[in-house]
């Protein structure tokens, strides 16, 4: 009876606005005479609180109704059969017998509609498109010291647009791809030869145009295990090692019960395009949901010695020409990183993230670092819906070799150092994010930092670092 009541209630609502939609050969919309016994029966059920009414919430016993409309009210009454008084149960049973044909017709018709919808869904393509765009103005992105001279420590615009495709070609199998375009313009260099505002679209000056395949992965999920192969996007720990960046390779992640998961993978992290040669990497990530509010993480990333492209020249008929490009080791670049961290929502609007990282590679100095962020605002994040926001404060203490600073593959809003194995950073930062409208977000940050070891660096402060960004998705 529960299914019948649901069917009757849904279809009866339709008959009110378009009664001819369900016309049948036997004219099911024949009006019920006002003096029919079912009017009095329904009025009694309304007085006893078995039904809430009809249409606007009241039972209009003086209104002429057709048999389908009466059947809809009978269906509502049948929903409360289990809690009805004995005399009301007798009335409900009698009404169901009276309008049995109408209830049956409704069920048959709705079953047909459900079948049609199911067929349509089966034939419908799972292909979807999505995208986002961002424009931001940054200052001192390269983290130059106050006492250093640089053509890049002032402001510039960066624009980015990403267009993604998603599909489910088979059960438990998905395809996720995305194209990305980046450029920069309006770069104010503050050089000694005068202040220049580079804003060229023909690749002259310093406007760097770049169009890339950001990701394209085949993902299989089954029995708690996810396997991803191709140019796949990964995140490790709380974000100091690697965060939402691509790897050319594969990973396998398994969910051990409701609280623990582990991921292990191998691939080339130069997929983002910030190196001109392969950097093959083994990586892993452990997540433990210690409580409803707290997540613990442990992650690692280990690279082979980085490589660099070189070429040789030879003389042919008195002319110097390049030979084939070779790849030589780069002993100054290596990641052998380990990180442990946590993320806890310790109050409804307060969140704390902290992570420690160490790079054990022998070629780096200042191996240790940590980062912590305290956030106030919408617990679900500031990129959710119109009006959600977050305000956060951060503290950094990052050795120059502790994280990858030249490529910005991590979660931080700053590079973290003036280049990999550089001078590192320690200090404070503030940030905020707010949804100005659905799918439109504004974010602003500013940081005041010193080198990790100012005696070794030779300067005491970095110039302020930060940005203002407007992002939107579609």
C-alpha positions in Angstrom: 0.0 0.0 0.0 2.9 2.4 0.6 3.8 2.3 -3.0 0.2 2.9 -4.0 -0.1 5.9 -1.7 3.1 7.5 -3.1 1.9 6.9 -6.7 -1.6 8.3 -6.0 -0.3 11.4 -4.3 2.2 12.2 -7.1 -0.2 11.7 -10.0 -3.1 13.4 -8.3 -1.1 16.6 -8.1 -0.7 16.4 -11.8 -4.4 15.8 -12.5 -5.3 19.1 -10.7 -3.5 21.2 -13.3 -4.0 19.0 -16.3 -6.8 16.6 -15.8 -6.9 15.5 -19.4 -3.3 14.1 -19.1 -4.4 10.7 -17.9 -7.7 10.4 -19.7 -8.7 6.8 -20.3 -11.2 4.9 -22.3 -13.7 4.6 -19.4 -13.5 8.4 -18.6 -11.8 8.0 -15.2 -12.5 11.6 -14.4 -16.1 11.2 -13.9 -17.2 13.5 -11.1 -18.3 12.0 -7.8 -21.7 13.2 -6.7 -21.6 15.5 -3.8 -24.0 13.3 -1.9 -21.8 10.2 -2.4 -21.0 8.4 0.9 -17.2 8.8 0.3 -17.5 12.6 0.9 -18.8 12.0 4.4 -16.2 9.2 5.0 -13.3 11.5 4.1 -14.7 14.3 6.2 -14.7 12.0 9.2 -11.1 11.0 8.5 -10.1 14.7 8.3 -11.8 15.4 11.6 -10.0 12.5 13.2 -6.6 13.8 11.9 -6.0 10.8 9.6 -5.7 13.0 6.6 -4.3 16.5 6.4 -6.6 17.6 3.6 -6.7 18.2 0.0 -5.0 20.8 -2.2 -4.6 23.8 0.0 -4.5 21.6 3.2 -8.2 21.4 3.8 -10.8 18.9 2.8 -13.4 20.7 0.8 -16.4 18.4 1.1 -18.6 20.9 -0.8 -16.3 20.8 -3.8 -17.1 18.5 -6.7 -14.2 16.1 -7.3 -13.5 13.4 -9.8 -12.6 9.9 -8.9 -8.9 10.3 -9.4 -8.8 13.3 -7.0 -10.8 11.3 -4.5 -8.4 8.4 -4.9 -5.5 10.7 -4.1 -7.0 11.6 -0.8 -7.7 7.9 0.0 -4.1 7.2 -0.7 -3.1 9.8 1.9 -5.4 8.2 4.4 -3.9 4.8 3.7 -0.5 6.1 4.6 -1.6 6.5 8.3 -3.5 3.2 8.4 -1.2 1.8 11.1 -1.8 4.6 13.6 -5.5 5.1 12.8 -8.3 4.3 15.2 -10.2 1.1 14.6 -13.3 2.8 13.2 -11.1 4.9 10.9 -9.4 1.7 9.6 -12.7 0.3 8.6 -13.5 3.5 6.7 -10.1 3.4 4.9 -10.6 -0.2 3.9 -14.0 0.6 2.4 -12.6 3.6 0.6 -9.8 1.6 -0.9 -12.3 -1.0 -2.3 -14.4 1.8 -3.8 -11.4 3.5 -5.6 -9.3 0.4 -6.2 -9.4 0.8 -10.0 -8.2 4.4 -9.8 -5.3 3.4 -7.5 -4.4 0.6 -9.8 -4.5 2.8 -12.9 -2.2 5.3 -11.2 0.3 2.6 -10.3 0.3 1.2 -13.9 0.8 4.6 -15.4 3.6 5.7 -13.1 5.4 2.4 -13.6 5.3 3.1 -17.3 6.8 6.6 -16.7 9.5 5.1 -14.4 10.4 2.6 -17.1 10.6 5.3 -19.7 12.9 7.4 -17.5 15.1 4.4 -16.8 15.5 3.7 -20.5 16.3 7.3 -21.2 19.0 7.3 -18.5 20.5 4.1 -19.9 20.8 5.7 -23.3 22.1 9.0 -22.0 25.8 9.7 -22.4 27.7 10.2 -19.2 30.0 12.8 -20.9 30.2 16.1 -19.0 32.2 19.3 -19.4 33.4 21.6 -16.6 35.8 24.4 -16.2 37.1 27.4 -14.2 39.0 30.6 -14.8 41.2 32.9 -12.7 42.8 36.2 -12.9 45.1 37.4 -10.2 47.6 40.1 -9.5 50.7 39.1 -7.5 53.6 41.0 -6.0 57.0 39.5 -5.3 56.0 36.0 -6.4 59.7 35.0 -6.7 60.3 36.0 -3.0 63.2 38.4 -3.5 64.8 39.9 -0.5 64.4 43.6 0.5 68.1 44.2 -0.2 68.2 42.2 -3.5 67.7 43.7 -6.9 65.4 41.8 -9.3 63.3 42.5 -12.4 60.6 40.1 -11.0 60.0 41.1 -7.4 57.3 43.6 -8.2 53.8 43.0 -9.6 52.3 41.1 -12.5 49.0 39.7 -13.7 48.5 36.0 -14.2 45.5 34.6 -16.1 44.4 31.0 -16.3 41.6 29.0 -17.8 40.9 25.3 -17.5 38.4 23.2 -19.5 37.7 19.7 -18.3 35.9 16.6 -19.7 34.5 13.7 -17.6 32.8 10.5 -18.6 31.9 7.1 -17.3 32.4 4.6 -20.2 31.6 1.6 -18.1 30.6 0.6 -14.6 33.2 1.7 -12.0 35.3 3.2 -14.8 35.7 7.0 -15.3 37.8 9.2 -17.6 38.8 12.7 -16.4 40.8 15.1 -18.5 41.5 18.8 -18.6 43.2 21.4 -20.8 44.9 24.5 -19.2 46.1 27.8 -20.6 48.3 30.2 -18.6 49.9 33.5 -19.3 51.2 36.5 -17.5 51.1 40.2 -18.5 51.2 43.7 -17.1 54.6 42.8 -15.5 56.1 45.8 -13.7 59.8 45.2 -13.4 61.1 48.3 -11.6 64.5 47.9 -13.3 67.2 50.5 -13.1 66.6 51.3 -16.8 63.1 52.6 -16.1 59.8 51.2 -15.0 58.4 49.0 -17.7 54.8 47.7 -18.0 55.1 44.6 -20.1 51.8 43.8 -21.7 52.5 42.1 -25.0 50.6 39.3 -26.6 53.1 38.3 -29.3 55.5 36.5 -26.9 58.0 39.4 -26.8 59.2 40.9 -23.5 58.1 38.6 -20.7 54.5 37.5 -21.6 54.7 33.7 -21.3 51.9 31.9 -23.1 51.4 28.3 -22.3 48.8 25.7 -23.4 49.0 22.3 -21.8 47.2 19.0 -21.1 46.6 19.4 -17.4 45.3 15.9 -16.8 44.0 12.9 -18.6 43.5 9.8 -16.5 41.6 6.5 -16.6 40.2 5.6 -13.1 38.8 2.3 -11.9 37.0 1.9 -8.6 36.1 -1.5 -7.1 35.7 -2.9 -3.6 37.3 0.1 -1.9 40.2 0.3 -4.3 40.9 3.1 -6.8 43.4 2.7 -9.5 44.4 5.7 -11.7 46.7 5.7 -14.7 47.7 8.4 -17.1 48.3 12.1 -16.3 46.6 11.9 -13.0 46.2 14.5 -10.3 47.3 13.7 -6.7 47.5 15.4 -3.3 49.8 14.3 -0.5 49.4 14.8 3.2 48.1 18.3 4.2 49.8 19.8 1.1 53.4 20.7 1.8 54.7 18.0 -0.5 52.3 18.0 -3.4 48.7 19.3 -3.8 46.3 18.9 -6.7 49.1 18.6 -9.3 49.6 16.2 -12.1 51.8 13.1 -12.4 52.5 11.1 -15.5 52.1 7.6 -14.1 49.8 5.6 -11.9 48.7 5.1 -8.3 46.6 2.7 -6.3 44.6 3.7 -3.3 42.7 1.4 -1.0 40.2 2.2 1.7 40.8 0.0 4.8 37.4 0.3 6.5 35.7 3.7 7.1 38.7 5.5 8.7 41.9 4.5 7.0 43.2 4.7 3.4 46.6 4.3 1.8 47.9 5.4 -1.6 51.1 4.3 -3.4 52.2 5.5 -6.8 55.0 6.1 -9.3 55.3 8.7 -12.1 57.0 11.7 -13.6 56.2 14.9 -11.6 57.5 17.2 -14.4 54.1 16.7 -16.0 53.1 20.2 -14.8 55.7 21.5 -17.3 58.1 23.2 -14.8 61.1 21.0 -15.8 62.5 20.2 -19.2 63.3 16.6 -18.3 61.8 13.7 -16.5 61.7 13.5 -12.7 60.6 10.0 -11.8 59.1 9.8 -8.4 57.7 7.3 -5.9 55.1 8.7 -3.6 52.7 7.5 -0.9 50.0 8.9 1.3 48.3 7.5 4.5 45.1 9.1 5.9 43.5 8.2 9.2 40.2 9.7 10.4 41.0 9.7 14.1 37.6 11.2 14.9 34.7 12.9 13.2 36.6 16.2 13.4 40.3 15.2 13.0 42.3 13.7 10.2 45.9 12.5 10.5 48.2 12.1 7.5 51.6 10.8 6.7 53.2 11.1 3.2 56.4 10.7 1.3 57.9 11.6 -2.0 61.2 10.2 -3.3 62.7 11.3 -6.6 65.6 9.9 -8.6 68.4 12.5 -9.0 67.0 15.3 -11.2 68.2 15.6 -14.8 68.9 18.5 -17.0 69.2 18.7 -20.8 72.6 19.4 -22.4 73.9 19.5 -25.9 77.2 19.3 -27.6 78.5 21.1 -30.7 80.7 19.9 -33.5 82.2 21.7 -36.5 81.0 20.8 -40.0 82.6 22.5 -43.0 83.8 25.3 -40.7 80.3 25.8 -39.1 79.4 25.0 -35.5 76.2 22.9 -35.2 74.4 21.3 -32.3 74.4 17.5 -31.9 71.6 15.5 -30.3 70.5 16.7 -26.9 71.5 14.4 -24.1 70.3 14.2 -20.5 72.8 14.6 -17.7 72.3 14.2 -13.9 71.5 17.2 -11.7 73.1 16.5 -8.4 71.7 19.7 -6.9 68.1 18.6 -7.3 66.6 15.8 -5.3 63.5 15.1 -3.1 63.5 12.6 -0.4 60.7 14.0 1.6 58.5 12.8 4.5 55.6 14.7 6.1 53.3 14.2 9.0 50.3 16.4 9.7 46.7 16.8 10.9 43.6 18.7 10.1 41.0 19.3 12.8 37.7 21.2 13.1 38.0 22.0 16.8 35.0 24.4 16.9 32.1 24.7 14.5 33.8 27.7 12.8 37.4 27.1 13.7 39.8 24.8 11.9 43.5 24.0 12.4 46.0 22.5 9.9 49.6 21.8 10.7 52.3 19.7 8.9 56.0 19.0 9.5 58.2 18.1 6.5 61.8 16.9 6.2 63.9 16.4 3.0 66.6 13.8 3.7 68.3 14.3 0.4 72.0 14.8 1.1 72.4 17.6 -1.5 70.1 20.0 0.3 70.7 22.3 3.2 68.0 23.4 5.8 66.1 20.1 5.5 63.3 20.8 8.0 60.1 22.8 7.8 56.6 23.2 9.1 53.5 25.1 8.3 50.3 25.8 10.3 47.0 27.5 9.4 44.2 28.6 11.7 40.9 29.3 9.9 37.7 31.0 10.9 34.5 30.8 8.9 32.3 28.4 7.0 33.4 24.9 8.0 32.6 23.5 4.5 35.1 26.0 2.9 34.7 29.3 1.3 34.2 28.0 -2.3 30.8 26.5 -1.7 27.9 28.9 -2.3 27.1 32.6 -2.3 28.1 34.2 1.0 30.4 31.4 2.4 33.8 32.8 3.6 36.9 32.0 5.5 39.6 34.1 7.2 42.9 32.5 8.0 46.3 33.2 9.6 49.4 31.2 8.8 52.9 30.7 10.2 55.8 29.4 8.2 59.2 28.0 9.2 60.5 26.4 6.0 64.1 25.4 5.3 65.1 26.2 1.7 65.5 22.5 0.8 62.5 21.2 2.8 59.9 21.8 0.0 59.9 22.3 -3.7 59.8 26.1 -4.0 60.7 26.6 -7.7 57.6 25.0 -9.1 55.0 25.8 -6.5 53.4 22.3 -6.6 52.3 22.5 -3.0 49.3 23.9 -1.2 50.8 27.1 0.1 50.0 30.6 -1.2 53.7 31.4 -1.5 56.6 29.7 -3.1 58.1 29.1 0.3 61.7 30.1 -0.7 63.5 32.0 -3.4 64.0 28.8 -5.4 64.6 25.2 -4.5 67.3 24.8 -1.8 67.3 28.6 -1.5 67.1 30.7 1.6 63.8 29.3 3.0 61.3 31.4 4.9 59.9 32.1 8.3 57.1 34.5 9.2 53.4 35.2 9.1 50.6 35.5 6.6 47.0 36.5 6.4 44.3 35.5 3.9 40.6 35.6 3.2 38.3 34.1 0.7 34.6 34.8 0.0 32.0 33.7 -2.5 30.7 36.9 -4.1 28.0 34.9 -5.9 27.4 31.3 -6.8 30.6 30.1 -8.6 32.4 33.4 -8.2 35.1 33.7 -5.6 37.4 36.5 -4.4 40.6 35.7 -2.5 43.4 38.0 -1.1 46.6 37.2 0.8 49.6 39.0 2.2 52.8 37.6 3.9 55.6 39.2 5.9 58.6 36.8 5.8 62.3 36.5 6.7 64.8 34.0 5.4 65.2 30.8 7.3 68.8 31.7 8.2 69.3 35.4 7.7 73.1 35.2 8.4 73.5 32.7 5.5 71.1 34.6 3.3 72.8 37.9 3.7 69.6 39.9 4.1 67.0 40.1 6.9 63.6 40.4 5.2 61.8 39.5 2.0 59.7 42.2 0.4 56.0 41.6 1.2 54.5 38.7 -0.9 50.8 38.3 -1.8 48.1 38.4 -4.4 44.5 39.2 -5.1 42.6 36.7 -7.2 39.1 36.5 -8.8 38.0 33.0 -9.8 34.9 31.5 -11.3 33.8 28.1 -12.4 31.4 27.0 -15.0 
